[in-house]
């Protein structure tokens, strides 16, 4: 027979069981080393050899052949391509790279190499316009 006293005890046992279940589930968040997290690579993988092949004066199609398609092409400025790479190991950001390529009249002008959290750092050097390129480009003063 169900009395008021046994009903209250059953209700208290159910609440205690629910509280223990929630505490066990919440406790899993404090043990991240037990959870399995995959290694994630996102973006464009850019190697040192690829960056070394970039030379001022290259066309967009030549840069596309060397580097592959960029991750970001600005819709408002088509003269800038961004290559971004992120590597997360077990959920933690280990490596982050960003390479920005600038064009002028569909010709490579400048390369900016930003490396953060990199395992193997690369010396960043902006590309300079070669003297031959400057000779081919007419000055605005000479045209007038």
C-alpha positions, 0 to 999 in steps of 0.5 A: 500500500502506498502511503504518504510517507513512502511517496515522499521517500520515493520522491526524495530518492528520485531527486537524489538519483537525478542530482547524482546523474547530473553531477557525474555528467558535469564531472566529465568536463573537468577531465579533458585528458580522458576525452579523445579529441582528434587532430584537426588541420584547417585551411591551406598547407603552405610549405617553405618551398612554396613560399620560396618559389614566389617571385615578384612579377608572377601572374595570378595564374602562376601563383595559383599553380604554385600555391593552390587556391587561396582560402580567402579572396576579398570580394571588394579587393581582388588584388589580395589573396589570403592563405590561412592554416590552423592546426589543433592538436587534441583541441589546443591550437598548436600552429597558426600561419597566415600568408597574404599575397598582394597583386597590382595589375594581376602581377605579384607585388608583395608577400606578407608571411605571418607565423604564429604558434609555428613549429618550424618558423620561417623568416618573413621577408616581403617581396621586392619589385625587380628593377626590370619590372620598374623599367617596364612600368611607365611613370605618370610624369613621363606620360604627360 
